[in-house]
């Protein structure tokens, strides 16, 4: 039985038990053919990797971070949980834009209709974005993702054109009415935004600030957004 108005990943977990595998980011990465593995399995090639929880139904990049790893230096250490904590996994790093794309089903195919492209303040801080811009959807999904059927929407996150997350819900709905070129500036607690205060402000979807702290698992607390229309 589908819950009405699925808005969060934990609700989608209950609503679509047949698709729970998409929440396993390691399984999704393997299905997409990426170089990846769970904690305790050492890497084979030196390079940059993203380290993050295998499951994160809370979102907002909890625990995700970039790290350079070399098997000749870190390989044996990784077997004993150094560098990759229990419950986490590693995956090859993708350079490029971070995008959030919303899809709607049409003739049994997911069709993209809204894309946000984000910029990070710091390449090592994967939670804190300084800007999102409404851009044209440009993405092709693998055939097997079209087999997923939800109540209405699908959201896919990419980096450098590579799929990194799939959500059984929409993701950008608060900004659907804004034209391509519109820029959205996240407002982070403790940061001065005097230069943007003349712009319209959108509050977070949830009014309670604690929902953006994740019980201390997020140090950067988002309060809402300023919208700079094209």
C-alpha positions as CSV (number, residue, x, y, z in Angstrom):
1,X,0.0,0.0,0.0
2,X,1.5,3.4,-1.1
3,X,1.6,6.1,1.5
4,X,0.0,9.4,0.4
5,X,2.4,12.1,-0.6
6,X,5.8,10.5,-0.3
7,X,8.2,13.3,0.6
8,X,11.0,11.7,2.4
9,X,13.2,8.6,1.8
10,X,12.1,6.9,5.0
11,X,8.5,7.2,3.7
12,X,9.5,5.8,0.3
13,X,11.2,2.8,2.1
14,X,7.8,1.8,3.5
15,X,5.8,2.8,0.3
16,X,7.9,0.8,-2.2
17,X,9.5,-2.2,-0.5
18,X,10.2,-3.8,-3.9
19,X,12.7,-1.0,-4.7
20,X,14.5,-0.8,-1.4
21,X,17.7,-1.8,-3.2
22,X,18.0,1.8,-4.6
23,X,18.7,3.0,-1.0
24,X,21.8,0.8,-0.9
25,X,24.3,3.1,-2.5
26,X,26.9,0.4,-2.7
27,X,24.6,-1.9,-4.6
28,X,23.5,1.0,-6.9
29,X,27.1,1.8,-7.6
30,X,27.9,-1.8,-8.4
31,X,24.9,-2.0,-10.7
32,X,26.2,1.1,-12.5
33,X,29.6,-0.5,-13.0
34,X,31.6,1.8,-10.8
35,X,34.9,0.9,-9.0
36,X,33.6,0.5,-5.5
37,X,33.6,-1.7,-2.4
38,X,32.4,-2.0,1.2
39,X,34.4,-1.3,4.4
40,X,37.2,-3.9,5.0
41,X,37.7,-4.4,1.2
42,X,40.9,-2.6,0.2
43,X,41.1,-0.5,-3.0
44,X,43.3,-1.7,-5.9
45,X,44.1,1.6,-7.5
46,X,45.5,4.8,-6.2
47,X,43.2,7.8,-6.6
48,X,40.4,10.0,-5.2
49,X,37.4,8.2,-3.7
50,X,34.2,9.2,-2.1
51,X,33.6,7.6,1.3
52,X,30.0,7.6,2.6
53,X,27.4,5.5,4.4
54,X,26.0,2.6,2.5
55,X,22.5,3.7,3.6
56,X,21.5,7.3,4.3
57,X,17.8,7.8,4.2
58,X,18.2,11.2,5.9
59,X,20.0,12.8,2.9
60,X,22.0,16.0,2.9
61,X,25.3,14.2,2.4
62,X,25.6,12.9,6.0
63,X,29.1,11.3,6.4
64,X,30.2,11.8,2.8
65,X,33.7,13.0,2.2
66,X,36.5,12.8,-0.4
67,X,39.7,11.0,0.3
68,X,42.9,10.1,-1.6
69,X,43.8,6.4,-1.1
70,X,46.7,4.4,-2.3
71,X,46.7,0.6,-1.9
72,X,50.5,0.5,-1.2
73,X,49.9,2.9,1.8
74,X,46.4,2.4,2.9
75,X,45.4,-1.1,1.6
76,X,46.2,-3.2,4.7
77,X,44.9,-0.5,7.0
78,X,41.5,-0.6,5.2
79,X,41.1,-4.2,6.1
80,X,41.0,-3.2,9.8
81,X,38.4,-0.3,9.2
82,X,40.9,2.5,9.0
83,X,39.8,5.1,6.4
84,X,36.4,3.4,5.8
85,X,34.2,3.1,9.0
86,X,31.8,0.2,9.5
87,X,28.7,0.6,7.5
88,X,30.4,2.8,4.9
89,X,31.7,2.1,1.4
90,X,34.2,3.6,-1.0
91,X,33.6,4.5,-4.7
92,X,35.6,6.1,-7.4
93,X,35.4,9.9,-7.4
94,X,33.7,11.8,-10.2
95,X,34.6,15.3,-11.0
96,X,32.1,17.7,-12.5
97,X,28.8,19.3,-11.7
98,X,26.5,18.0,-9.0
99,X,22.9,17.9,-10.4
100,X,19.5,17.0,-8.9
101,X,17.0,16.0,-11.6
102,X,13.3,15.4,-11.2
103,X,11.5,13.0,-13.6
104,X,7.9,12.2,-14.4
105,X,6.6,9.0,-16.0
106,X,5.4,9.2,-19.6
107,X,4.6,6.1,-21.7
108,X,6.5,3.9,-19.2
109,X,9.6,6.0,-19.4
110,X,11.0,8.5,-16.9
111,X,11.2,12.0,-18.6
112,X,13.4,14.7,-16.9
113,X,11.5,18.0,-16.4
114,X,13.5,19.9,-13.8
115,X,17.2,20.1,-13.1
116,X,19.2,22.0,-10.4
117,X,23.0,22.3,-10.7
118,X,24.9,22.9,-7.5
119,X,28.2,24.5,-6.5
120,X,30.1,23.6,-3.3
121,X,31.8,26.1,-1.1
122,X,34.6,23.7,-0.5
123,X,35.4,20.7,-2.6
124,X,36.0,18.7,0.6
125,X,32.6,19.7,2.2
126,X,30.0,17.8,0.2
127,X,27.1,19.0,2.3
128,X,27.5,22.7,2.1
129,X,26.4,24.2,-1.3
130,X,26.9,27.9,-2.0
131,X,24.5,28.0,-5.0
132,X,22.0,26.0,-7.0
133,X,21.0,27.1,-10.5
134,X,18.0,25.9,-12.6
135,X,19.4,24.4,-15.7
136,X,18.1,22.4,-18.7
137,X,17.7,18.7,-18.1
138,X,20.3,16.7,-19.9
139,X,20.5,13.1,-18.8
140,X,19.9,9.6,-20.1
141,X,18.9,6.9,-17.7
142,X,19.9,3.2,-18.0
143,X,17.0,1.0,-19.2
144,X,16.6,-0.8,-15.9
145,X,15.7,2.5,-14.1
146,X,12.7,2.9,-16.3
147,X,11.3,-0.3,-14.8
148,X,10.8,1.5,-11.5
149,X,7.3,2.8,-10.9
150,X,6.4,5.2,-8.1
151,X,3.3,7.1,-7.3
152,X,4.4,10.0,-9.5
153,X,8.0,11.2,-9.4
154,X,11.6,10.1,-9.4
155,X,14.7,12.1,-8.4
156,X,18.2,11.3,-9.6
157,X,21.4,12.9,-8.4
158,X,24.5,12.9,-10.6
159,X,28.0,14.1,-10.5
160,X,29.9,14.7,-13.7
161,X,27.0,13.1,-15.5
162,X,27.3,9.9,-13.4
163,X,24.4,8.7,-11.3
164,X,25.2,8.7,-7.6
165,X,21.8,8.5,-6.0
166,X,18.2,7.6,-6.9
167,X,15.2,8.8,-4.8
168,X,11.7,7.4,-5.1
169,X,10.2,10.9,-4.8
170,X,10.7,14.4,-6.2
171,X,13.6,16.6,-5.0
172,X,13.2,20.0,-6.5
173,X,9.5,20.7,-6.2
174,X,9.9,23.9,-4.2
175,X,11.6,25.4,-7.3
176,X,9.6,24.0,-10.2
177,X,8.0,27.3,-11.0
178,X,11.4,29.1,-11.5
179,X,12.8,29.6,-15.0
180,X,16.1,28.2,-16.3
181,X,18.9,30.6,-15.1
182,X,17.3,31.2,-11.7
183,X,19.9,31.0,-9.0
184,X,19.2,29.8,-5.5
185,X,21.5,30.6,-2.6
186,X,21.3,28.3,0.4
187,X,21.3,30.2,3.7
188,X,23.5,28.6,6.3
189,X,23.3,29.3,10.0
190,X,26.0,31.7,11.2
191,X,26.8,33.1,7.8
192,X,26.2,36.8,6.9
193,X,24.0,37.2,3.8
194,X,23.6,41.0,3.7
195,X,24.2,41.1,0.0
196,X,21.2,38.8,-0.7
197,X,18.7,40.2,1.8
198,X,16.9,42.1,-0.9
199,X,16.0,38.8,-2.6
200,X,12.9,36.7,-1.9
201,X,13.5,34.1,0.8
202,X,12.1,30.6,0.8
203,X,12.0,28.7,4.1
204,X,13.0,25.1,4.5
205,X,10.3,22.5,3.7
206,X,10.3,21.7,7.4
207,X,10.0,24.7,9.8
208,X,11.8,22.9,12.6
209,X,15.5,23.7,12.6
210,X,16.4,20.5,14.4
211,X,15.4,18.5,11.3
212,X,18.4,20.0,9.5
213,X,20.9,19.1,12.3
214,X,20.3,15.3,12.2
215,X,20.9,15.1,15.9
216,X,24.4,16.6,15.5
217,X,25.4,14.6,12.5
218,X,25.3,17.8,10.4
219,X,27.4,20.7,11.5
220,X,26.2,23.0,8.7
221,X,22.6,23.9,9.3
222,X,20.5,25.2,6.4
223,X,17.8,27.8,7.2
224,X,16.3,28.2,3.7
225,X,17.2,29.9,0.4
226,X,17.4,33.3,-1.3
227,X,16.1,33.2,-4.8
228,X,17.7,35.3,-7.5
229,X,15.3,35.1,-10.5
230,X,16.8,35.4,-14.0
